[in-house]
Amino acid sequence: MTITALTSLVGIKAEATRVALHRLRKEGWIESTRVGRASVHRLTEYGRNQSATAAPRIYARETTKPDIWHVLISSNSEKSRKELADLLLTGEYISLNPATAMASGPMPDDLEELLGFEANAISVPEWLRGLFGPEPLKTAYDDFWKSVQAIGDLLPPTGVDDPLKTAALRVLIVHNWRRIILRHPVLPADFLPGDWKGPACREAVSKLLDMLPRPQLAALEAELST
């Protein structure tokens, strides 16, 4: 009931909500139980772990600059290329070319077929900034920046005196922010184009969430019962 009320506020039909919940159950994110005529949905252990892993990327107020980076280079052998491809699937690496990838932090200690080295000083040319901040992703940040600016302009200074609307706004902001921020690994500003809107978007999201404090579940349920 609470989920349906929130999604209906943003124009999502009950049928679409049911389909989404079914998919989340099928993929192991949530578990559902019946309580009378209502359903109660909870994150599974897998869902909680995935959420906890993503939370720092989404809610951190600023992006930290890694002290160490490592670069991995594969040979032409199938085994070496597969090892590099498997690491790229983790989402922590950025492919520089078909045989080279890099990521923050120390290199893995279980490399088998890859050449690896660490560095704490890296020269970042313009072509690398363009690779890390491609035009489609840059445009997504630009568009999101316009959206959060519009929300900030329309939002009353004291926030919204309605827990359901507050929750709905928070969900929309966080959902659209996570869709962008989780599309790429953590990158400091000097690895990105000069007009990159990422840090400005992160600051704007933090301010908006401060203006829209997370309502307690009891407050949402009380609002629905009135």
Protein Blocks (a to p, Z undefined) as FASTA:
>chain_A
ZZmmmmmmnopafklmmmmmmmmmmnopaccddehjbccddddfklmmmmmmmmmmmmpc
bdcddfbdcdddddfbfklmmmmmmmmmnopaccfbfkbccdedjddfkbfkbccdddfb
dcddfklmmmmmgfklmmmmmmmmmmmmmmmmmpcfklpadfklmmmmmmmmmmmmmmmm
mmpccddfklpcfklcklmmmmmmmmmmmmmccddfklmmmmmmZZ
